[in-house]
Structure formats: C-alpha cells, structure tokens
C-alpha cells in the first residue's frame, strides 16, 4: 500500500526577518523523515535557526513557567 507523503513545517522566529512568523508567516516545508527531524535548518532570508510549531509551543510553556536550563546557565556564566 502506498504511504501518503507527509511534510514537516519549520518557521523563522526572528522578528526582524521579512519571512518570519511575525511578518510574512512563511514556512519551510520539508519531508517528514527522521534525518529532517533531528537535523537543523536555517531561514533562507536571515540565516536564523528554524523551529517547528511543537518546539515553539514547548519554548513558550518553558518561558511561562520561568524554566532555567541548568546546563545552559552553566555554559553562559
């Protein structure tokens, strides 16, 4: 049986970028595959890291809870 082709959507969160969710709401559509899920993609307009909608939701929840990643804090002190 033929499997449907699934896409994975990534978004730019840079407020200054013309292609970001704050301005044009452009999305990058890539095939839904394991190598794409763990890889990194960058915005073709501003070269910022692109994130998925799930990552954006998790980041928003962590900011709301005022979560501080101990490893990240250690690295930037």
N, C-alpha and C positions, 0 to 999 in steps of 0.2 A: 504494500500500500504506500502511496506517495505521501510523504510528510509535508505539511504546509510550511512555507518559508516564513520564519519569524525574524523580526527586526528588533534591535536594541537601540533605544534612543538616548542620546547624550546631549547635554546642554551646557552653554557657557554662562558662568555666573559673574562675569566681570561687568560691573555697572558702566564702565566706560566704553565697552565694546558695542559696536553697532549691531552685531549678530546675537547679542546676549538675550536672556530671558527678560531683562529689564527694558529692552528696546524693541528689537525685531521679533523676538521669541523664535529664533531659528533653532532647529535641532539637526543633529548629525545622526543619520540612520545607518547603522552597521549591522551585519548579520549576527544573529543571536547564537554565538558559539563560545565555548569555554575559553579559547585564546583571546577573544574580544572582551570577555567579562573580567579577566584578570589583567589585561593589558592597559596601557594608558593612551589616551587620545588627546590631542590638543586642538584648540579652536583655529580654524584656518585664517580667521580675521586678526586675532590678537595674540595667538600662540599661548593662551592660558589653558590650564588643565580643564578638560570637560568632565562633568559628573552626570550620573543618572538621576532620575527622579527619586529613586529609593535612597540614594546617597544624600540628596538634598533634604529629604524628609528626616533622615537619621540625624544629619547635622543640625537641622532646626530643632529637633527634640533635645539634642545634647546641649545646644545653646540655651534653650528654655530652662533646662534643669541645671544650668551653670556647671556643666561637667568639665573637669580639667583632666586631660590625659596625663598621667604622671610621667610617662616616658617622654612625651613631647615637652613638658615643663622642664624636665631634666636636661634635655638637649639644648634648650634655648636660654638657660640660666648661665 
